[in-house]
Amino acid sequence: METGDKEAYTFQSGTTEKQPAGAVLMVQGTASDVGKSVITTALCRVFTQDGLRTAPFKSQNMALNSYVTADGKEIGRAQGVQAEACGIDATTDMNPVLLKPVKDMHSQIVVHGVPLTQMSAMDYRSVFLPQARGMVMEALNRLRDQYDLVIMEGAGSPAEINLKDRDIVNMNLAGWADAPVLLAADIDRGGVFASLVGTLELLEPHERQRVKGFIINKFRGDLALLQPGLDWLEQRTGIPVIGVLPHLQDIAIEAEDSVVLDTKTPVIRSASSGLLDIAVIRHPRISNFTDMDALSAEPDVALRYVTSSHELGIPDAILLPGTKDTIGDLQVLAELGLDQAIQNAMTSGTCQLVGICGGYQMLGTSLLDPEGVESGEPREAEGLGWLPLTTTFLQHKRTLQVQGETHPDSPVPAAAAGGPTAAGSDRLPIRGYEIHMGTTECQEDTDTCPLFVIETADGGQTVEGRALANGSVWGTYLHGIFDNDRFRRCWLDALRSHKGLSPLAVTFDARQRKEQEFDRIADWVREHLDMDAVYRIAGFASGGVK
C-alpha cells in the first residue's frame, strides 16, 4: 500500500525529560561503504571486552539483508551482528526504522520490526520523517537506560544538503542525543582529504563542533608518506586524526548491502582443482545473501555470483537466494536467459539446484500476488517449474527464529543425483530464521519429500521445505541454513561424492568463526586507533571509568 495519509503514520510520543544514564558515541562517514558498520562493530567488541555494557544503535537503516530478533521482529542485519559483538540479544530499539527497497524509489517501511506500509521516497520524506523523532529518541533513550554506552552508526553522508533538514540518522540525531562524532573516510577510493574537509565545509557550525576525531580507513602503504597529509588535515580543521586503519582483507562480518558483492572476486578453479564450483544467481534485489557466507569460507568451495547466462556454465550446484521482489526478479531471470541456462546446466552435469526464501518460491510452478504485496500492483507469474509449489503473497510478514531437524524422509543433505538418500540416516539438527510474506503449498505429488521438521511456538511440530525425491532440487524458507555445520558439510560432501571426491570432516564452527572475527577486528582497532582518545571523546577515562 502506498499512501500520503498523515494520520496513518502518527506515532505515540512519550519522550521523557529524564536524562538517560548511558553515554553515546556516534560513527559517521563521508559516504556510503566507507566502513562505518565494521568500525562500529569493532568498537562494540572493544568496549564490551573492556567491561562496559555496550549496545549498537542505528535509527534508520536501508538494507535488504535483515536480521530476526529473538521475539520475531525484523531489523537491519548490521545492528543484529553488532549486538552479537556486544554479547547481547538484538532488539528493535537498536534499529527502529528499516527501509527495504522493493522497486525504484519505493521501499517497505518496517517500524520496530513490523512492516508499516510501502512508500515512495518523496512520501517517506514528507510524511513519515517529520513524525519520527519522538519514536527514534524513545528507542535510543531506552537503550541508554540499560547500557553504559550506546554506539550510534550514521548512514551515507551527513553532508547531503538536500536531505539534511529532515535527517533522523546523522547530524540531527547527534544533536538530539548530544553525541560526539567520529567521522570516517575511505582512503582506498581516493580523495580522502577532500572528502573529509568537504564534508566539514557542508556542515553547519554547530554540527562541525560535534566532530571530535577523524578515522581514515582502508589504508594501503607507508604511513610515513601519509603523515604530512595528516598533519595538514589536523592544522586545517583543528580536529585530530585518531587513527589510520590499514586495509583489512577478507573481513568475515556479515554485510548489510549488496554493494559488497561488487568487490568479491570469484575463486579461480580448474577441472582438476578439487574445488566445488557453486554459482549463486545475483538477483537485482537480492536479499540476505549472507546465507552464503559460511559456504564461501569452506576450503573446498569456489563460490561465485552470476548475473548473466554466459557466466553460469555447468557448476556443481546453483543457488537461488532470497529477493525482495520474487516475481520481478523472476522476470529478469527470464529476460537474461538464466532460466534456460539453469535448465541446460541441470541436464549437463550440475547435480544440485537450491532455492532459499524467494529462490524457493521461484522453484515452484506459480506465484500469485492478488493484493500487490510485493510491488503495489496485483501480479501473477509462472515459476521455474522444478517443484510442484504454489506461492501466494500475503500482507502479513512471517519473521521468526526457528530450530528443528532434518525430516526422516528428506533426501537432503545426504543425497546427490545418483547418490544415496538420507532416509533412515541420522537426523541433523538445524537452526535458522524466516522472513517472508508468502505461503507456499505443495500440490499432491509422490516425487517430492519435506525437508525439515521444525518446532512451533505451542510445542508442536510442522514440516518445512520441499525436495525432489532424488534430492537434486530443493528449497526452503530457512535463512541461515548453511550456518549449520553438520548440515553444510554433509551437503557439500554429497557434491564431492558426485565428483568422485572423498568426504571431509567438518572444517569449522560457524558460530566460533564469527566470534573469532569479532576479536580480530577488535584487535585491528586497538592497534591502529588511539583508544585513549576514543574513550575520552565518549566521556570515559581510559579503561571505561566515566
C-alpha positions as CSV (number, residue, x, y, z in Angstrom):
1,M,0.0,0.0,0.0
2,E,1.2,3.5,-0.8
3,T,-0.4,6.4,0.9
4,G,0.1,10.0,1.8
5,D,-2.4,9.9,4.8
6,K,-0.5,11.6,7.5
7,E,-2.8,10.2,10.2
8,A,-1.6,6.7,9.3
9,Y,1.9,7.5,10.5
10,T,1.2,9.2,13.8
11,F,3.4,7.7,16.5
12,Q,2.9,7.7,20.2
13,S,5.4,10.1,21.7
14,G,6.1,9.8,25.4
15,T,9.5,11.5,25.3
16,T,10.7,11.8,28.9
17,E,12.5,14.7,30.4
18,K,14.6,12.3,32.4
19,Q,18.3,12.3,31.2
20,P,19.3,8.8,30.2
21,A,22.2,7.3,32.1
22,G,24.2,5.8,29.3
23,A,26.8,7.6,27.2
24,V,26.7,7.9,23.4
25,L,29.3,7.8,20.7
26,M,28.5,8.2,17.0
27,V,30.3,6.9,14.0
28,Q,29.5,8.8,10.8
29,G,31.1,8.6,7.3
30,T,31.9,10.8,4.4
31,A,30.0,8.4,2.1
32,S,28.3,5.0,1.9
33,D,30.6,2.0,2.2
34,V,33.5,3.7,3.9
35,G,33.5,1.1,6.7
36,K,31.1,2.6,9.3
37,S,29.4,-0.7,10.1
38,V,32.6,-2.6,10.5
39,I,34.2,0.1,12.6
40,T,31.1,0.3,14.8
41,T,31.1,-3.5,15.2
42,A,34.8,-3.4,16.2
43,L,34.2,-0.7,18.8
44,C,31.2,-2.6,20.2
45,R,33.5,-5.5,20.7
46,V,36.3,-3.5,22.2
47,F,34.2,-1.7,24.7
48,T,32.4,-5.0,25.6
49,Q,35.8,-6.7,26.1
50,D,36.8,-3.8,28.4
51,G,33.8,-4.4,30.7
52,L,31.3,-1.7,29.5
53,R,27.7,-2.8,28.9
54,T,27.6,-1.7,25.3
55,A,24.8,-1.7,22.7
56,P,24.5,-0.6,19.0
57,F,22.0,1.8,17.5
58,K,21.1,3.0,14.0
59,S,17.9,5.0,13.9
60,Q,17.2,4.3,10.2
61,N,18.7,1.6,8.1
62,M,18.2,0.8,4.4
63,A,19.1,-2.7,3.6
64,L,17.8,-5.9,2.1
65,N,19.9,-8.1,4.4
66,S,17.9,-8.2,7.6
67,Y,18.0,-9.9,11.0
68,V,15.3,-11.5,13.0
69,T,15.3,-10.8,16.8
70,A,14.5,-13.4,19.4
71,D,10.9,-12.1,19.7
72,G,10.4,-12.4,15.9
73,K,10.9,-8.8,14.8
74,E,13.0,-7.6,11.8
75,I,15.9,-5.2,12.0
76,G,18.9,-4.3,9.9
77,R,21.4,-7.1,9.8
78,A,24.3,-4.8,10.8
79,Q,22.7,-4.0,14.1
80,G,21.9,-7.7,14.8
81,V,25.5,-8.5,14.2
82,Q,26.7,-5.6,16.3
83,A,24.5,-6.8,19.1
84,E,26.2,-10.2,18.8
85,A,29.6,-8.5,19.0
86,C,28.4,-7.0,22.3
87,G,27.3,-10.4,23.5
88,I,23.6,-9.3,23.9
89,D,20.3,-10.1,22.3
90,A,19.3,-7.7,19.5
91,T,16.1,-5.7,19.9
92,T,14.1,-3.4,17.7
93,D,15.3,-0.4,19.8
94,M,18.7,-0.9,18.1
95,N,17.1,-0.2,14.7
96,P,13.6,1.2,15.0
97,V,13.3,2.1,11.3
98,L,14.3,-0.3,8.5
99,L,13.7,0.6,4.8
100,K,13.6,-2.4,2.4
101,P,13.7,-1.3,-1.3
102,V,11.1,-3.0,-3.4
103,K,11.4,-1.1,-6.6
104,D,13.0,2.2,-7.8
105,M,12.2,5.0,-5.3
106,H,9.8,2.8,-3.3
107,S,10.5,0.9,0.0
108,Q,8.7,-1.2,2.5
109,I,8.8,0.7,5.8
110,V,9.5,-1.5,8.8
111,V,8.9,0.2,12.2
112,H,10.0,-1.6,15.3
113,G,10.3,-4.8,13.4
114,V,6.9,-4.8,11.8
115,P,6.0,-3.7,8.2
116,L,4.0,-0.5,8.3
117,T,3.4,0.2,4.7
118,Q,5.1,0.7,1.3
119,M,6.0,4.3,0.4
120,S,7.7,6.4,-2.2
121,A,10.9,8.2,-1.3
122,M,9.0,11.5,-1.5
123,D,6.2,10.4,0.8
124,Y,8.6,8.9,3.2
125,R,10.5,12.2,3.4
126,S,7.4,14.5,3.5
127,V,5.0,12.4,5.6
128,F,7.0,9.9,7.7
129,L,10.2,11.6,8.7
130,P,8.6,14.7,10.3
131,Q,6.9,12.5,12.8
132,A,9.7,10.1,13.5
133,R,11.9,12.0,16.0
134,G,9.9,11.0,19.1
135,M,9.9,7.3,18.3
136,V,13.6,7.3,17.4
137,M,14.6,9.1,20.6
138,E,12.4,6.9,22.8
139,A,14.2,3.8,21.4
140,L,17.6,5.4,21.9
141,N,16.8,6.5,25.5
142,R,15.6,3.0,26.4
143,L,19.0,1.7,25.4
144,R,20.8,4.4,27.3
145,D,18.9,3.5,30.4
146,Q,20.0,-0.1,30.1
147,Y,23.6,0.2,28.9
148,D,26.8,2.1,29.9
149,L,27.5,3.1,26.3
150,V,25.5,3.2,23.0
151,I,27.5,3.3,19.8
152,M,25.4,5.0,17.1
153,E,26.0,4.4,13.4
154,G,25.1,7.0,10.8
155,A,24.1,6.4,7.2
156,G,25.6,7.6,4.0
157,S,27.0,11.1,4.5
158,P,25.9,13.8,6.9
159,A,26.5,16.4,4.2
160,E,23.7,15.5,1.8
161,I,22.4,19.1,1.8
162,N,19.1,18.2,0.0
163,L,18.2,15.8,2.8
164,K,19.7,17.3,6.0
165,D,16.7,19.2,7.2
166,R,14.7,16.1,7.9
167,D,17.6,13.8,8.7
168,I,17.0,11.3,11.5
169,V,20.2,9.3,11.2
170,N,23.2,11.7,11.1
171,M,23.8,15.1,12.5
172,N,20.2,15.9,13.6
173,L,20.3,12.7,15.6
174,A,23.7,13.6,17.0
175,G,22.3,16.9,18.2
176,W,19.2,15.4,19.7
177,A,21.3,12.9,21.6
178,D,24.2,15.4,22.3
179,A,26.6,12.8,20.9
180,P,30.2,13.3,19.9
181,V,31.0,12.1,16.4
182,L,33.9,10.2,14.8
183,L,34.0,10.9,11.1
184,A,35.3,8.0,8.9
185,A,36.6,8.2,5.3
186,D,37.8,5.6,2.8
187,I,41.3,6.4,1.5
188,D,41.2,3.4,-0.9
189,R,38.7,5.2,-3.2
190,G,40.9,8.3,-3.4
191,G,40.4,12.0,-2.4
192,V,40.3,11.3,1.3
193,F,41.4,14.8,2.4
194,A,38.9,16.4,0.1
195,S,36.1,14.2,1.3
196,L,36.8,15.0,5.0
197,V,37.3,18.7,4.5
198,G,34.5,19.0,2.1
199,T,32.1,17.2,4.5
200,L,33.0,19.6,7.2
201,E,32.5,22.6,4.9
202,L,29.0,21.5,4.2
203,L,28.1,21.1,7.9
204,E,26.6,23.9,10.0
205,P,29.0,25.3,12.6
206,H,27.2,23.5,15.5
207,E,27.4,20.3,13.5
208,R,31.1,20.7,12.9
209,Q,31.7,21.1,16.6
210,R,30.3,17.6,17.2
211,V,33.1,16.1,15.1
212,K,35.8,15.1,17.6
213,G,38.0,12.9,15.6
214,F,38.8,11.5,12.1
215,I,39.3,7.9,11.2
216,I,40.9,7.1,7.9
217,N,40.0,3.6,6.7
218,K,41.3,1.0,4.2
219,F,44.9,2.4,4.0
220,R,47.4,0.6,1.9
221,G,51.0,1.8,2.0
222,D,53.7,3.5,4.1
223,L,52.2,5.6,6.9
224,A,55.2,7.9,6.8
225,L,54.2,9.0,3.3
226,L,50.8,9.8,4.6
227,Q,51.9,11.7,7.7
228,P,52.3,15.2,6.0
229,G,48.7,15.0,4.8
230,L,47.6,14.0,8.3
231,D,49.4,17.0,9.8
232,W,47.9,19.3,7.3
233,L,44.4,18.0,8.0
234,E,44.7,18.5,11.7
235,Q,46.1,22.0,11.2
236,R,43.4,22.9,8.7
237,T,40.5,21.6,10.7
238,G,41.6,21.6,14.3
239,I,40.3,18.0,14.6
240,P,42.7,15.2,15.5
241,V,43.2,12.1,13.3
242,I,42.6,9.4,15.9
243,G,43.7,6.6,13.7
244,V,44.6,5.2,10.3
245,L,43.1,1.7,9.8
246,P,45.0,-0.5,7.3
247,H,43.0,-2.3,4.7
248,L,41.8,-5.5,6.3
249,Q,41.5,-8.4,3.9
250,D,38.6,-10.8,3.9
251,I,36.5,-9.4,6.7
252,A,34.1,-12.1,7.6
253,I,31.5,-9.9,9.1
254,E,28.0,-10.2,7.6
255,A,27.3,-7.4,5.2
256,E,24.0,-5.4,5.0
257,D,24.3,-4.1,1.5
258,S,24.7,-5.9,-1.9
259,V,27.3,-3.3,-2.9
260,V,29.9,-5.5,-1.2
261,L,29.3,-8.2,-3.8
262,D,30.9,-5.9,-6.4
263,T,34.2,-6.4,-4.5
264,K,34.0,-10.2,-4.3
265,T,36.5,-11.9,-6.6
266,P,35.4,-15.4,-7.8
267,V,37.9,-18.1,-6.8
268,I,39.6,-19.3,-10.0
269,R,39.2,-23.1,-10.4
270,S,40.3,-25.7,-12.8
271,A,38.7,-29.0,-13.5
272,S,41.5,-30.7,-11.5
273,S,41.5,-28.3,-8.6
274,G,39.2,-30.4,-6.4
275,L,37.1,-27.3,-5.6
276,L,33.3,-27.4,-5.7
277,D,32.0,-24.8,-8.1
278,I,28.9,-23.2,-6.6
279,A,27.1,-20.5,-8.5
280,V,24.8,-18.0,-6.8
281,I,22.3,-16.2,-9.0
282,R,22.6,-12.5,-8.1
283,H,19.1,-11.2,-8.4
284,P,18.7,-7.4,-8.9
285,R,17.0,-7.2,-5.5
286,I,19.0,-10.0,-3.8
287,S,18.4,-10.2,-0.1
288,N,20.0,-12.0,2.8
289,F,22.9,-13.2,0.7
290,T,24.7,-13.7,4.0
291,D,23.2,-17.1,3.7
292,M,26.2,-17.9,1.5
293,D,28.9,-16.6,3.8
294,A,29.6,-20.0,5.5
295,L,29.8,-21.7,2.2
296,S,32.4,-19.2,0.9
297,A,34.6,-19.9,3.9
298,E,34.8,-23.6,3.2
299,P,38.3,-24.7,1.9
300,D,36.9,-26.8,-0.9
301,V,34.4,-24.3,-2.2
302,A,34.7,-21.8,-5.1
303,L,31.7,-19.5,-4.7
304,R,30.8,-17.1,-7.4
305,Y,27.9,-14.7,-8.1
306,V,26.3,-14.9,-11.6
307,T,24.4,-12.1,-13.3
308,S,24.2,-13.4,-16.9
309,S,23.5,-16.7,-18.7
310,H,27.0,-16.9,-20.3
311,E,28.6,-16.8,-16.8
312,L,26.7,-19.7,-15.4
313,G,28.4,-22.7,-17.2
314,I,27.9,-26.1,-15.5
315,P,28.7,-25.6,-11.8
316,D,28.3,-28.4,-9.3
317,A,25.5,-26.5,-7.6
318,I,23.3,-23.5,-8.4
319,L,21.8,-21.4,-5.6
320,L,18.8,-19.1,-5.9
321,P,19.0,-16.8,-2.9
322,G,16.3,-14.5,-1.4
323,T,14.9,-11.5,-3.1
324,K,12.6,-8.6,-2.1
325,D,10.8,-8.9,-5.4
326,T,10.3,-12.5,-6.3
327,I,8.1,-12.0,-9.4
328,G,10.1,-9.0,-10.6
329,D,13.4,-10.8,-10.3
330,L,11.9,-14.0,-11.8
331,Q,11.0,-11.9,-14.9
332,V,14.6,-10.6,-15.0
333,L,15.9,-14.1,-14.8
334,A,13.9,-15.0,-17.9
335,E,14.9,-11.8,-19.8
336,L,18.6,-12.7,-19.2
337,G,18.1,-16.3,-20.3
338,L,19.2,-17.6,-16.9
339,D,16.1,-19.8,-16.6
340,Q,17.2,-21.7,-19.7
341,A,20.8,-21.6,-18.7
342,I,19.8,-23.3,-15.4
343,Q,17.8,-25.9,-17.3
344,N,20.8,-26.6,-19.5
345,A,23.2,-26.9,-16.6
346,M,20.9,-29.3,-14.8
347,T,20.8,-31.6,-17.8
348,S,24.5,-31.3,-18.4
349,G,26.1,-32.2,-15.1
350,T,25.0,-29.8,-12.4
351,C,23.7,-32.0,-9.6
352,Q,22.0,-29.6,-7.2
353,L,19.6,-26.7,-7.6
354,V,18.7,-25.0,-4.3
355,G,16.3,-22.1,-3.6
356,I,16.2,-20.1,-0.3
357,C,13.2,-18.0,0.5
358,G,12.4,-16.0,-2.7
359,G,14.5,-18.6,-4.6
360,Y,12.4,-21.3,-3.1
361,Q,9.3,-19.6,-4.3
362,M,10.8,-19.3,-7.8
363,L,11.3,-23.1,-8.0
364,G,7.6,-23.6,-7.9
365,T,5.0,-23.7,-10.7
366,S,3.1,-20.5,-9.9
367,L,3.3,-17.3,-7.9
368,L,0.2,-15.2,-7.0
369,D,0.2,-11.7,-5.7
370,P,-3.5,-10.6,-5.8
371,E,-3.1,-7.8,-3.3
372,G,0.1,-6.3,-4.8
373,V,2.1,-7.1,-1.7
374,E,5.5,-7.1,-3.4
375,S,5.2,-4.3,-5.9
376,G,2.0,-2.4,-5.0
377,E,0.2,-3.9,-8.1
378,P,-1.6,-7.3,-8.4
379,R,0.6,-9.7,-10.3
380,E,1.0,-13.4,-11.0
381,A,3.6,-15.4,-12.8
382,E,4.7,-18.9,-13.7
383,G,7.6,-20.2,-11.7
384,L,10.6,-22.2,-13.0
385,G,8.6,-25.4,-12.5
386,W,11.1,-27.5,-10.7
387,L,8.9,-28.3,-7.8
388,P,5.0,-28.6,-7.6
389,L,4.5,-25.5,-5.5
390,T,2.2,-22.6,-5.5
391,T,3.1,-19.4,-3.6
392,T,0.5,-16.8,-2.6
393,F,1.8,-13.5,-1.2
394,L,0.1,-12.1,1.9
395,Q,0.1,-8.8,3.8
396,H,1.3,-10.5,6.9
397,K,5.1,-11.0,7.2
398,R,6.4,-14.1,8.9
399,T,9.5,-13.3,10.9
400,L,10.8,-15.7,13.5
401,Q,13.8,-17.8,14.6
402,V,13.4,-21.5,14.2
403,Q,15.0,-24.7,15.1
404,G,14.4,-28.4,14.4
405,E,15.9,-31.2,12.4
406,T,16.0,-32.8,9.0
407,H,12.8,-34.8,8.2
408,P,13.2,-38.6,8.3
409,D,12.2,-38.8,4.6
410,S,14.4,-35.9,3.5
411,P,16.8,-36.7,0.7
412,V,18.9,-33.7,1.7
413,P,21.7,-33.2,2.6
414,A,23.0,-36.7,2.1
415,A,21.6,-37.1,-1.4
416,A,23.2,-36.1,-4.7
417,A,22.0,-37.1,-8.1
418,G,22.7,-40.8,-8.3
419,G,23.9,-40.9,-4.7
420,P,22.5,-42.4,-1.5
421,T,19.5,-40.9,0.2
422,A,19.3,-39.6,3.8
423,A,16.1,-41.6,4.6
424,G,16.8,-43.7,7.7
425,S,20.1,-41.9,8.4
426,D,20.7,-39.7,11.5
427,R,18.6,-36.6,11.6
428,L,20.6,-33.5,11.6
429,P,19.8,-30.5,13.9
430,I,19.1,-27.2,12.2
431,R,18.6,-23.6,13.2
432,G,17.6,-20.7,11.0
433,Y,15.2,-17.8,10.6
434,E,12.3,-16.9,8.4
435,I,11.5,-13.6,6.7
436,H,8.8,-13.7,4.1
437,M,5.4,-12.5,3.1
438,G,4.2,-15.6,1.2
439,T,2.8,-19.0,1.9
440,T,3.9,-21.9,-0.2
441,E,1.8,-25.0,-0.7
442,C,2.8,-28.3,-2.3
443,Q,0.5,-30.0,-4.8
444,E,-0.1,-33.7,-4.1
445,D,3.0,-35.3,-5.5
446,T,4.7,-38.6,-4.8
447,D,8.0,-37.4,-6.3
448,T,8.8,-34.8,-3.6
449,C,9.6,-35.0,0.1
450,P,9.6,-32.5,3.0
451,L,13.0,-31.2,4.1
452,F,12.7,-30.3,7.8
453,V,10.7,-30.8,10.9
454,I,10.6,-27.5,12.9
455,E,9.3,-26.8,16.4
456,T,6.3,-24.5,16.7
457,A,5.6,-21.9,19.4
458,D,3.0,-24.1,21.0
459,G,5.4,-27.0,21.5
460,G,4.3,-28.9,18.4
461,Q,6.0,-29.6,15.1
462,T,5.5,-28.8,11.4
463,V,7.2,-29.7,8.2
464,E,9.1,-27.1,6.2
465,G,10.7,-27.0,2.7
466,R,10.4,-29.4,-0.2
467,A,12.8,-31.5,-2.4
468,L,12.6,-33.8,-5.3
469,A,12.8,-37.4,-4.1
470,N,16.3,-37.8,-5.5
471,G,17.5,-34.6,-3.8
472,S,18.6,-32.8,-6.9
473,V,16.3,-29.9,-6.4
474,W,15.2,-28.5,-3.1
475,G,14.0,-25.3,-1.5
476,T,13.4,-23.8,2.0
477,Y,12.3,-20.7,3.7
478,L,15.1,-21.0,6.3
479,H,17.7,-18.4,6.1
480,G,21.0,-19.3,7.7
481,I,20.6,-23.0,6.8
482,F,24.3,-23.3,5.8
483,D,25.4,-21.9,9.1
484,N,24.5,-25.3,10.5
485,D,27.9,-27.0,10.4
486,R,27.0,-30.7,10.0
487,F,24.2,-29.9,7.5
488,R,26.6,-27.7,5.5
489,R,29.3,-30.3,5.5
490,C,27.0,-33.2,4.6
491,W,25.5,-31.2,1.7
492,L,29.0,-30.3,0.4
493,D,30.1,-33.9,0.7
494,A,27.2,-35.0,-1.4
495,L,28.5,-32.7,-4.1
496,R,32.0,-34.2,-3.6
497,S,30.7,-37.7,-3.9
498,H,29.1,-36.7,-7.2
499,K,32.6,-35.6,-8.4
500,G,34.2,-38.7,-7.1
501,L,35.9,-36.9,-4.2
502,S,36.2,-38.2,-0.7
503,P,34.2,-36.5,2.1
504,L,35.7,-34.1,4.5
505,A,35.3,-33.7,8.2
506,V,33.5,-30.6,9.5
507,T,36.1,-27.8,8.8
508,F,35.0,-25.0,11.1
509,D,32.4,-24.0,13.6
510,A,30.4,-21.1,12.1
511,R,29.5,-19.5,15.4
512,Q,33.0,-19.8,16.7
513,R,34.4,-18.3,13.5
514,K,32.1,-15.3,13.9
515,E,33.3,-14.8,17.5
516,Q,36.9,-15.0,16.3
517,E,36.2,-12.4,13.6
518,F,34.8,-10.0,16.2
519,D,38.0,-10.4,18.2
520,R,40.1,-9.9,15.1
521,I,38.5,-6.6,14.1
522,A,38.7,-5.5,17.8
523,D,42.4,-6.2,17.7
524,W,42.7,-4.2,14.5
525,V,41.0,-1.2,16.0
526,R,43.0,-1.4,19.3
527,E,46.3,-1.5,17.3
528,H,45.5,1.4,15.0
529,L,43.2,3.8,16.8
530,D,44.1,5.9,19.7
531,M,41.7,4.2,22.1
532,D,42.5,6.5,25.0
533,A,41.3,9.4,22.8
534,V,38.2,7.4,21.8
535,Y,37.4,6.8,25.5
536,R,37.8,10.5,26.3
537,I,35.6,11.5,23.4
538,A,32.9,9.1,24.6
539,G,33.1,10.7,28.1
540,F,35.1,8.0,29.9
541,A,38.6,7.8,31.3
542,S,40.8,5.2,29.7
543,G,39.6,1.8,30.7
544,G,35.9,2.7,30.9
545,V,35.6,4.8,34.1
546,K,33.1,7.6,33.5
